[in-house]
Amino acid sequence: MPGGLILAAAAWHVATREVLLLAAAGIAVSTIDDCFVDAVYVGLRLRRRVRRRSTETTALPPGTGWMAIVVPAWDEAGVIGPMLRSMTARLDHPRYRVFVGTYPNDPATLAAIVAVGDARIVPVMCRDPGPTTKADCLNHLWRAVVAYEADTAIRFKAVVFHDAEDVVDRDELRVFDHLIPGLAMVQLPVIPLVDPGSRWVSGHYLDEFAESHGKDIIVRGAIGAAVPSAGVACAIDRDVFGELAGGDASPFDPACMTEDYELGMRIAALGHRSALVRIPGSGGAIATREHFPATFDSAVRQKTRWLLGIALSGWDRVGWRGGLAHRYMLMRDRKSIFAPLLAVFGYLAVAMVLADAAIVAANPGYRIAPLVADRSPLALVLWLNSFALGWRLGVRAAFTAATHGWREGCRALPRTVVGNWINAVAAVRALRRYARIRAGREAPAWDKTLHKFTVPAE
């Protein structure tokens, strides 16, 4: 090998070792955090088994309290009608009203709501043309709920949140009626529907929600941290919601982009109890099911909004208040803006290692120290990272398989790479949008994705 190439190869070798060291250290720190949550969950499961709690279907009493279901809608003419018909036909509860928010410049959505022709559905017109923010629409819906109570002498027991694409479980109102006011907020699982045409992009939501709503949020509640709302399949005690609204009858800051996430934080700050509740039903877990974005760009847009609101704007708005467990979970929430970038940095390190190995293999006479010395600290970290990676992939696949079957569980393994790239691109876009918003060059807006509604076979 010519002298110049030898120097270039040596420089590449040194750079590869430094990148590998940084990537390994960062991934190790992040992995320790994830494995701690796994360990807490395993402990919870073992304790539950020792106590021999019943896993049979919970017998829910008939519903008696009035429920106010709020559904914010902007540009939802294609799905809101079928969704409302499906929900009112499925719900096994005698007392509820559905308040659906719409906008003066969205007549198609209003027409679709009215066409359902159900007296239990109350259209609510927002004051300003849309799209504003989802938080602003929810404020209008809350005021409509209060006005309805004044006009009818009905006092609602809880406010239930749903979106225009949700497939609502028939038993959910009975669950809320049974658990409120013992709990101030009850969150049911959200289960993404399988999209045969988007096994990889839409499919990665199957894995993320199966693990999040099957493990992570349960651990949050168990260690005493605030339980965030998912914004759907969620009910809040009406009096607690009124406490959040205060005197101005606006429970949400109209500029907030992730009002659902902050809702759980605010309820915990008031000293009220919340929980994600998994109850077996006739068709599996009592949960809300819905389609998630099926294209790379739409998934990135949605993830950008989530990361911007939770990891960045939420950092500004929520701060670091609360006990140790709550602050730890806030750290995990905000880690989500950096973790996917770290994963991509890890992919870069792997590519550089492979290129370095190819250079050495192509030049038998080239002698250089190995990238990783035997029994060195870096070698130990890499072995631990490899073990932890296998463990984490197995955990995710197991949760996906438990919810969606073994085939989707197997797909969860390679889908991790797809999810990492989606989340990494979203993280970069979220950071850019955050910088524009902080500089006053962009105002918060309802950057919703195109929704799809289908009812899965029973």
TACOR-V941443 format. One record per helix or strand of 3 or more residues. SS is the DSSP state (2 for helix, 1 for strand). FROM is the first residue (numbers start at 1). LEN is the number of residues. If there is no record, write none. Layout:
ss-><SS	SS>
from-><FROM	FROM>
len-><LEN	LEN>
//
This chain:
ss-><2	1	2	1	2	1	2	1	2	1	2	1	2	2	1	1	2	2	2	2>
from-><3	66	80	96	107	121	134	156	172	185	203	234	238	259	274	287	296	324	377	406>
len-><49	7	11	7	9	5	19	7	8	8	20	4	11	11	4	4	23	39	28	33>
//
